[in-house]
Amino acid sequence: MTRARIFFRSSFGSALFGGIVAVAIGIVAIATGLISVDNSSGSAPVAAMPITKTEPASSTGQTVNQVYQEDAQGVAFISAEQKPTAPATPFGGPSGGGVATGSGILIDSDGHVLTNAHVVDGSSSVTVKFGDGEPLPAKVLGVDDSSDVAVLSVDPGKVDAKPLQLGDSDQVKVGDGAIAIGNPYGLDRTVTSGIISALQRQISAPNGFTISDVIQTDAAINPGNSGGPLIDAGGRVIGINSQIATGTGSNGSVGIGFAVPINTAKSVAQQIIDGGSVQHAYLGIEGADLSPELAKVLNLDVDEGVLVQKVTPDGPAANAGIEAGNATVGMAGAEVKAGGDVITAIDGKPITGMEDLIAAVNAKQPGDSVTLTVLSGGSSHDVTVKLGNRPASVQG
């Protein structure tokens, strides 16, 4: 990828949604991203205890065995019956379908189970099993493709497991211990361990938008781990294992796994449990990172920021007067649109590229206003944008 990277291209060309094992339907490939989202599931409101409570950090860590003994029973084995992907033919039944398996996290005593959206998306029926117990029928309360988070509900009276403690992903540090428990390739209650390799990564959600503040780990994550917990040394869940990067010719772990931060998941899950609807802030642009090399080619007065490539018609940015370029410039094998606005700061904080802009927008709510500092026509000025609700998927 060149320095003049177009944002809607994936940062990891070989990343996979790292946990769903699909019998007869295959592994889902990673989508590419943009800067917007909303996906709401119209389920009925469910009264439940808030799940946003954060457990305090312990002063001493636990061994992997201690964490496993404490938490493994609360990690669910999820089986999702997939709907056929094509109509019946004269030669047989419908094509596609099959059973996909993944992992989940029991988060409260009301029978709510947290998992990835891509584990249960498109399913006709879902079952959840804890430990050696019998599979329990599960209801999909809601799915948010923007964060790759889903919430299931099972009869709490039939659950023989203790809910896992949810931690604070904002307190995670690079080098901290990390433990993953899940069902890779259908091997239930498998534990792997490693460290937190990096923070503030970004990955593409199932609907093409971007999930920010993602945790990277070298704990082995494989197909089937999706939806399972990434756990700290205190036994608290700090993320939901979601994707992996793979080497050439391999679908397995190469030590680069990604987990949706638990703080993101808690917020989304609470919205689903409270009312079945999730909203995300939406700016409505596509952009490219501005590098010093590209700035020199374009004769710009700034060498960092976001070069606006496309503005969604009638979107928040378009309504505020943000404009995209209309001239194509080639550089190091990449093409960018030149002549449009360059966003150099949001709410007074300088940005170096799309990652900074995405993270800032993702931290807002629909209806919030942000101030963009924009370089246009050789002069810099501030533009106020009222953020909207993200559409269900990336708009072409």
N, C-alpha and C positions, 0 to 999 in steps of 0.2 A: 504494500500500500504506500503510495507516495505521500509526501507531506501535504499536498493539496488534496486531502482525502475528502471525498463527498460523503456527507453524513449518512445518507440512506444506505450506503454500503456497509456490510457487516465488518466489525473490527476483527473477527475471527472467521476466516473463510471455511474452516473445517469444524466449527463448533456444532454440537448436537444438543437437543433437549435431553439432558443427561439422566434420564431415569426411566423412561417408559419402555418396558419390554412389551412388544406387540407380537402375538402369535398370529401369523397369516396376514399381518398388515404392515410390518416393518417398523423401522425407527424413524421418528419425525425429524426432519432436518431443520436447522435454525433458520429463522426468517431474518430479513434485513429490517433496519429501523428507520424511524423518522422522529418528529418531536410532538407527539400528541396522543390522546386516547380517552375512551370511555367504553366500558363494556359493562352492562348491567344485566343482572339476571332477575327476572320478575317473580321471585318466590315470595311467599307470604311472610309477614313479619313474624319473628320468633323471639319471645321473651327469654333473656338469658343473662347470666352474670357477665359483667364486663371482663374482657380478656386482656385489657391493656395494662394490668398490674405488672410491674417489673420486680422480680425478685432481687434482693440485695446481693452484691458480690460477696463471695466467701473469701476469707483471708488465706485459705490453703486450698490447693488443688487436690483432685482425686485421681486415682489411677484409672486407666481405661477400663479395667475389670470392675471397679467400683461404680463408674458411670454406667457401664453396660448393665450391671445387676440392678441398678436403680431405674434405668430408663427403657430398657429393651422391651418390656411388656407393654409400654404405652406407644410403641411404634407399630403402626397398622400395616398389614399386607392388604393392598387394595386390588381387586379384580374388577375390571370394567368391560362389560359386554359391548362391543362396538357395533354400531349400525352398519349395514351393508353400504358400500361406497358406490355401487352401480346397480341398475335394475337387472332383473332376471333376464337370461338369454334363452334361446331355443334349445341350448345344449345343457342347461342346468340352472341352478339357483343363482341368486345375486352374488356378485363378486365382492371381494373385500370382507369386512367384518372380522370376526375372531374375538379373542379376549386379550386385552391389554392389562399388564400388571404394573404396579408401582408401589409407593410407600406413602404413609401418612402419619400424622401426629395427633394424639389425643390431647386436647387443649383445656378441657374443663370437665366437670362432673355431669354436665348436661348432655354428653354424648356427641359433642362437636369435634370433628376431625379435620385438621388442616392438611391440604395437599396441593400439588400443582394443578393448574387448570388443564394443562395438556395431558394429564393422566386420565381425566374423566370427560374431557370435551368430546362431544359426539357419541356418548355412551347411551345405550338403551336401558341398562341396569347396572348397578354397582353393588358389590359386597365388600365388607371390611372384616378382617380377622385379626384378633389380638392373641399373640402367643400361640398356645395349642388349643385355643377355643374354637368354637364353630363359626363359620362365616356368617356375618350378620347383614341383612339387607340394609342398604344405606340410601338416604335421599340426598340428592345434590341440592343444597340450599341456594348456592349461588356460585358463579364462576366469573372471575375478572381476568380476561385475557391480557389486559394491560400490564398487570403485575405477575401473571402466571400463578395466581392464587385461586384456590377453590375451597369451599367449606362443605363438608358432608355432615349428615346427622344420622346417628344410630340410636336405638333404644338404650338409654343409659342403664336401665335395670338389667341388661344382658351383657354389660361390659365388665369384664374381670381384669381391670387394669387401672393404674393410677395416672392421672394427667401429668404431662411433663411440665416442668417449670419453664416459663418463657423469660429469656434474659433481655438485655439491652444491647442491641447491635451497635449502638453509637459508642459503646465503651470498648469494643473489640480493638486489639492492636496487632499489627504485623508481628509474627513470631509467637503469638499465643498458641497454645495447644488447641487442636481441633479433632473432634471425634464424629464420625458419620455412622449412623445405624440405619439399615434399610434392607431391601430385598433385591440385590443385584442379580439379574438373570434368573429371578424366581427363587434365589437362595435366601430363605427368610431369616430375619434377625441377624444379618451379617454386620460385623463391626469392623471399621477401619479407622486409622488414626494418622494424624500428621500435624501440620501447623497452619496458621493463617498466613498465606503467601503474599497477599496484597489486598488492599481495600479500595473502595470507590471505583471499582470496575463498572462497565456498562455492558449489558447484553440485550439482545432483541427479544421482545415478548412474542407470544404466539400470533398476535395480530399485527406485528410489524413495527410497533412502537418500541421505546427504549425503557428498560428498567435501570435505574441508577443506584449508586451506593452498594453495588453488588460485592459480596465477599468472595475472594479467591482462596482456594485451599489445595494442598497437595494430598489430603486424605483421599484414598482411592474411591472414586464415584463412578459407577457403571450403569448401563441401562437397567432399570429396575429400582435404582436409588431415588428417582424423582419423587418429590413430595416428602421425603424423609428428612429427619433433623440433622443439622450440623450443630454440634454441642460443644460447649466450652469445658474447661477442666473442672468447673464447679457443678457440672451436670445440667446446665441451663441451655435451652435452645437459642442459638444466635442466628440461625438461618434455615431456609428450606432449600435443600439440594435440588438444583434445577437443570443445569447444563454442564457439559464437558467439552473441552477442546480435544480433538483426536489427531493422531499422526496419519500420514499417508497410508491408506489401505487398512486402517484400523478403526473400529467403532468402540474400543475399550479405553480405559483410563490411561493417560500419559502423565498423570500428576497435575493436571490443570482442570480443576472443577470450580463451579460457580454456584453460589447460594444466594437466593433472594433474602435480603436482611429481614430479620424477624420483626423489626419495628415497622417496616413496610407491610409485612404480612399481618401483623396485629391490627393495624389501622384498617386494612381492606377487610379482614375477617369480621371485625366489629361492625362495619357497615353492612356486610352481608347478613350477619346474624340479626342486626337491628331492623333491617328493612328489605334486604335483598337487592339493593341498588348501590353501585359504586361509581363515584365520579372522580375524574382526574382533570387537572388544569391543562389547557390547550392553547398554544401560541399560533400554530398554523404556518410553519415555514419548513423548507428544507435548506440546509446550509452546508458550506464547506469550511474547513479550518483554514484560516489565513496564516501563512508562514512568512518569514522574512523574504524567502526566495520568491514566493508568489507575489508578495507586496511590491517587490522590486520590478517584476515583470509588468505588473499592473500600474506601476507608478503611483502607489498609494502612500499617504503620509503616516500610516500606522502599519505595524508588521505583525499584529496579533488581533484575533477576533473571529467573527463569523461573517463570511461572505455569503449573502443571501442568494440562494439559487432558485428558489421557487416559493411563491406565496399562495396559499390556498385561497381561492376566490371566496369572498364574503366571510373569511375567517377573521379572528381577532387582529392579527398583524395587518392583514389587508385593510380592514376597517380603520386602522390607525395610520395608514398611509405608508407602511413599509413596502419597499419595491425590490423586485428581483432584477438580476442582470438580463440582458438580451443579446450579448455578444459572446461567442464561444472562443475560449482560449485553451490551447493545448500546452501541457507542461509535464515532462517526464512521464508521458504515457497516459496522463489523466486529462480530462476535459472539465473545465469549469465555466460557469456563466459569469462574465465580467460586466461591469457597468452598473451593478445594483448597489444597494445599501450594504454597509459594513457595520455590524453591531459590535461595539467595543466594550460595553459595560451594561450591567443590569442592576438597577437600584443603586447606582454609584459604585458598584464593585466591578473592577476590570475583569474581563473574561479572555482566556487564551484561545478558545475554540468552542466547538459544539458541545463537548462534554460538560464544560462549565455552564453553558446556557441551558442544556437539558436538565442538569441537576438543580439549577435555580428554579426553573419552571415546575419541575416535579415536586418541589418543596412547597408550592403554592396550592391554592384551592380555586376551583372555578368561581369567577366573579371577582377575584382579587385583581388589583391593578398593579402593574409593574412599570418602571421607567427604564426604557432602553436608550442608551447613548449610541447615536447612529452617525456614521460618517457618510455624507451624501453630497455629491457635487463638489467635493473638496472642502466642505465645512462640516463641523460637528454640531449636533443639536440633540436635545432630549425629546423622546416620543413616549407618551403614556399609552399603554395598551391594557385594556380590560380583558383578562383571560377568559376563555370560554370552556365548555365541556368537550372533551375529546370525542371524536366519532368512534364507532365500533372498530374500525380498522383504518390502516393507512390509505389515504385517498390518492389515486393516481393523478 
